[in-house]
Amino acid sequence: MITASIEIIRMAHHHSFLVREFREHLFSAPYHFHPEYELTLILKGSGKRYIGNHQAGYSAGDLVLMGPHLPHCWKTDPATVLPGELNAQSLVIQFSHDFLGEDFLSRRELHAIALLLQQSAFGLQYTGAAQAAVAQRMMDLHAEQDDFKKLLSLLEILQQLAGSSEVQVLNHRDIIAGQSPRDRERMKVVYNYIIENFREDIQLNTAAKLANMSPNAFCKYFKKVTRKTFIETVNDYKLNYAAQQIIDTDKPIAGIAYDSGFGDLSHFNTCFRALFRQTPSDFRKQFNTPLPG
């Protein structure tokens, strides 16, 4: 099972990246993830933004770059919704790591962009002059009809983001971007095991075996690499899955807790408050307020 809904992104025929504009009554995408990088610009609307374990308010102009497999969603504040109006609008660019070829980003000229994409595993929000300039470039890119010019525009956008100091790291608890390539490959196997089994009986010994380490050595290694214990990481996956279920279903909180892998409701409530800084019931109320009209 997975912690959030997976989005399958299909590129247009022979195109290297995807540009889409969304115009909705309110943002409807669930808490989800995908293997592609994503640059999202909010054109209209306000509410709560969820990037990994980070949550904050957003409004028009919000600009965020996210790395692969980083769960995210934007939820419209019901109090701002006008009946019959397109209250939520965004412009989204999505591309894979090898969108220009397997080794393209290893070239010296692309060093800054390669580093930017590494850092995007945290989720990066841009403000100030950088936000304004990139927002305009994104709108120009979306309107551009020439495929070659569109590609050049994307590279210019990434280069501008790479050179900006007007950036905030959102998901501090996810330090995948700081890992060495060897650590990333080793931990990828462990993360896959967690993702596939977090709702069941996760075994430390099994994870250690997958990493070719003893349980004791694995615990020390995992904490050093991720800055979290193995159990904390498993709980994060459980809680992120629970948060998605709370937002997108009307299932009872107790049922969601057990379905997310928690055997005790009290423990679930304690862990949920520690991560999201509110109770599961209050978390749900943010999205269940009746719409006006």
NORRATA-V140636 format. One line per field, one symbol per residue. psi: psi as a letter, one per 30 degrees, with the letter a starting at -180 (. if undefined). burial: b if it has 9 or more other C-alpha atoms within 8 Angstrom, else e. A space follows every 50 residues. Layout:
psi=???
burial=???
//
This chain:
psi=llflkkkjkjkljglflkkkkkjlelkfkljlllfllkjkkkekllbkkj jbgkkllllkfkjkkklkgjkllkkkjfffkkkglifjklkkkkllehfg legeffkefgeeeeeeeeffffjkkkabeeeeeeeeeeeeeefkfkeeee eeeeeeeeeeeegkfikkkeiffjgefflleeeeeefeeeeeeeefgffa jkkeeeeeeeghlleeeeeeeeeeefglleeeeeeeeeeeeeeeeeeflg kkeeeeeeffgkfkeeeeeeeeeeefhlleeeeefefgkkkk.
burial=eebbbeeeeebeeeebbbbeebbbbbbeebbbbbebbbbbbbbbbbbbbb bbbbbeebbbbbbbbbbbebbbbbbbbbebbeeeebbbbbbbbbbbebbe eeebbeeeebbbbbbbbbbbbbbbbbbeebbbebbebbbebbebeeeeeb eebbeebbbbbbeeebbebbbeebbbbebeeebbebbebbeebbbebbbe ebeeeebbbbbebbbeebbeebbeebbbbbeebbbbbbbbbbbbbbbeee eebeebbbebbbeebeebbebbbeebebbbeebbeebeeeeee
//
